[in-house]
Amino acid sequence: MPLLIDSEPVEVKNWLDSNEAILVDIRETQELNQASITGAIHMPLSNFDPSQIPKDPGKKFVLICGHGVRSYQVGTFLLERGFLDQAYHVASGIAGWAQAGLPLESS
């Protein structure tokens, strides 16, 4: 069974900058309004539909949430059910992204 791969925020930012990854933010809308990452696709966990996940065979699929718990759960679910062959998640979530000093937008 494929395992979800933990990724560091700086590593994911580099992948995004070089167009090597798709970042899916599964936080809820109210969380997203506080801070978001440019280019991330918003798919809130409350109405997450695995059939709608973006697929690009040439890119890494990366999940992010607040602190890494929900992204781990969703990533594991997607892998176990065969929706994806490989997936990554930001283990420290948006909190780790901010702590690393990476850019965030706020509404």
C-alpha positions in Angstrom: 0.0 0.0 0.0 1.4 3.4 -0.9 2.2 5.7 2.0 1.5 9.4 2.3 4.7 11.3 2.1 5.4 14.1 4.7 6.8 17.2 3.1 8.3 20.4 4.5 6.8 23.8 3.6 9.9 25.1 1.9 10.1 22.0 -0.2 6.5 22.3 -1.3 7.0 26.0 -2.1 9.9 25.1 -4.3 7.7 22.6 -6.1 5.0 25.1 -6.7 7.5 27.7 -7.9 8.8 25.2 -10.5 5.3 24.0 -11.5 6.0 20.5 -10.1 3.1 20.2 -7.8 -0.6 20.8 -7.3 -1.5 22.1 -3.8 -4.9 21.3 -2.4 -6.0 23.2 0.7 -8.7 21.3 2.6 -9.3 23.9 5.3 -12.8 25.3 5.7 -13.7 28.7 4.1 -13.4 30.6 7.4 -9.9 29.3 7.8 -9.0 30.2 4.3 -10.2 33.7 4.8 -7.6 34.2 7.5 -4.6 33.0 5.4 -4.2 31.3 2.1 -1.5 30.2 -0.3 -1.4 31.7 -3.8 -2.2 29.0 -6.4 -3.6 26.5 -3.9 -6.9 24.8 -4.9 -9.5 25.1 -2.2 -11.5 21.9 -1.5 -12.9 22.2 2.0 -13.0 18.9 4.0 -16.7 19.5 4.9 -17.7 18.8 1.2 -14.6 17.0 -0.1 -15.4 14.9 -3.1 -12.6 12.5 -4.1 -13.9 12.4 -7.7 -13.1 16.1 -8.0 -9.5 16.0 -7.0 -7.3 17.5 -9.7 -5.0 15.0 -11.4 -1.9 15.8 -13.4 0.3 12.8 -13.9 3.4 14.9 -14.2 2.9 16.8 -10.9 3.1 15.9 -7.2 -0.3 16.0 -5.4 0.1 17.8 -2.1 -2.5 18.4 0.6 -2.4 21.1 3.3 -4.6 21.9 6.3 -4.1 23.8 9.5 -1.6 21.6 11.3 -1.3 18.5 9.2 -3.9 16.2 10.9 -6.7 16.5 8.3 -4.3 16.5 5.3 -2.9 13.2 6.7 -6.3 11.7 7.1 -7.5 12.7 3.6 -4.3 11.7 1.9 -4.3 8.3 3.6 -8.0 7.9 2.6 -7.3 8.8 -1.0 -4.3 6.3 -1.2 -6.1 3.5 0.6 -9.1 3.8 -1.7 -7.1 4.0 -4.9 -7.9 7.5 -5.8 -4.2 8.3 -6.0 -1.0 6.2 -6.4 1.1 8.8 -4.6 0.4 11.8 -2.4 2.2 14.3 -0.2 1.1 16.5 2.6 2.5 19.4 4.5 3.0 17.7 7.9 3.1 21.0 9.8 0.2 22.5 7.8 -0.4 26.2 7.2 1.0 26.9 10.6 4.3 25.4 9.5 4.1 27.4 6.3 3.7 30.6 8.2 6.4 29.7 10.7 8.8 29.1 7.8 8.2 32.7 6.7 6.6 31.7 3.4 4.1 34.0 1.7 0.5 34.0 2.7 -2.5 36.0 1.6 -5.3 37.2 3.9 -8.7 38.5 3.1 
